Amino acid sequence: MTAGDGKSSYARNSRIQEKAMVEMKPVLEKVTREVYTALLPRKMVVVDLGCSSGPNTLRFVSEVISIIARRCRLVAQHQNNVELQFFLNDLPANDFNNLFRYFEQFKKLMTRNHKGKALPPFYISGSPGSFYTRLFPSQTVHLFHSSFCLQWRSQAPKGLERAKKSLVDEGDIYITATSSPSIVKLFQKQFQNDFSIFLKLRHEELVLGGQMVLTFVGRKIEDVHSGEPNHFYGLLGQSLRSLVDKGLVEKEKLESFYIPIYSPSVHEVEDVVKQNESFNINHIQLFELNWDPYDDSESDVHDSVQSGTNVANCLRAVMESVVASHFGDTIIDMLFTEYARLVAKHLKKEKTKHAVIVLTMKKVC
């Protein structure tokens, strides 16, 4: 994610993630209550995987503290017996420093918002590392949370360049309507392998009866060639091709670039969980959010130009470092200006939404 709190930072362009957290808040509350009530831990360990560094991270922490505080007040005999340990996880390059700067202010805000009511003691630490590796000792975590992260793969699928033999795949950076079956199969296999590894690792780290609440960008329909992400990233591919046509990006650079993302369907997610056999799915649902995070309406897009800019800013906040590491940072402004134009053109014809999957699971063995 783009660091800091500047105009193009993730911290200032993560409203779509905030809206997703609001949508799944009842799910988080239910799971948190269940874990605490069933296990009554003296020290409850809560982990946010892929926390990034914006306000949504501490919003999640705030929600969990409030849920436990309310539960403790209802079960008075346990009020002073629980301590909350939060681990905020992301890749080592994450802007943890920016996040840590808000901790003291956050503690004061929590006390003020609860108007003097007792809060359980809580402690917050950073935990750098990929969630596709082991992060915590065995059977020490009570609750895992992750928001808008599990569509990211551990890497772009290996063998893409060899599989890219057909001209219809030229310039694609994600699966499109014309992608060859071999390209699609590589993306699907990468998802299956990554998600299986993720489940295996979290199973080892969770206590028996521990749970996970996972929210990530998925796909509404089973047809992998025509899902919402295909349009979203397909327009970015078109923007890059326009820079190739202008001589600003080398054609060979584009042909060797694929984004390390795959947005699965609900059915694909369920299949991997069933094959893992270590978790019970307690809840799975799909909801939709407008591409433009500032558009809360169900009607047609009112200002497609402004919406195009809003969407481009959100994507830039999460993709800038990936694009810059491959193409260099000199094209970034031009690329996302072009992307905003193409998104505006698309939204003028068709209002499009992200499909978001919320999944809760309990460790059963």
KAPERA-V552241 format. One record per backbone hydrogen bond with DSSP energy under -1.0 kcal/mol. CO is the residue of the C=O (numbers start at 1). NH is the residue of the N-H. Records with the same first field share a line. If there is no record, write none. Layout:
CO->NH ; NH
//
This chain:
2->10
6->9
10->13
14->18
15->19
16->20
17->21
18->22
19->23
20->24
24->28
25->29
26->30
27->31
28->32
29->33
30->34
31->35
32->36
33->37
34->38
35->39
36->40
42->83
44->85
45->142 ; 143
46->87
47->145
48->89
54->57
55->59
56->60
57->61
58->62
59->63
60->64
61->65
62->66
63->67
64->68
65->69
66->70
67->71
68->72
69->73
70->74
71->75
75->78
76->79
78->81
83->44
84->123
85->46
86->125
87->48
88->127
89->51
90->129
91->94
94->96
95->99
96->100
97->101
99->102
100->103
102->106
103->107
104->108
105->109
106->110
107->111
108->112
109->113
110->114
111->116
112->115
114->117
121->84
123->86
125->88
130->133
141->207
142->211
143->47
144->213
145->49
146->215
149->152
151->262
159->163
160->164
163->165
166->169
167->170
169->172
173->259
176->179
180->184
181->185
182->186
183->187
184->188
185->189
186->190
187->191
188->192
189->193
190->194
191->195
192->196
193->197
194->198
195->199
196->200
197->201
198->202
199->203
200->204
201->205
202->206
204->139
205->140 ; 141
207->210
210->363
211->144
212->361
213->146
214->359
215->148
216->357
223->226
228->232
229->233
230->234
231->235
233->237
234->238
235->239
236->240
237->241
238->242
239->243
240->244
241->245
242->246
243->248 ; 249
244->247
250->254
251->255
254->257
259->261
260->153
264->219
265->269
266->270
267->271
268->272
269->273
270->274
271->275
272->276
273->277
278->364
280->362
283->360
285->358
287->356
289->354
292->295
303->307
304->308
305->309
306->310
307->311
308->312
309->313
310->314
311->315
312->316
313->317
315->319
316->320
317->2
319->323
320->324
321->325
323->327
324->328
331->335
332->336
333->337
334->338
335->339
336->340
337->341
338->342
339->343
340->344
341->345
342->346
343->347
344->348
346->350
352->291
354->289
355->218
356->287
357->216
358->285
359->214
360->282 ; 283
361->212
362->280
//
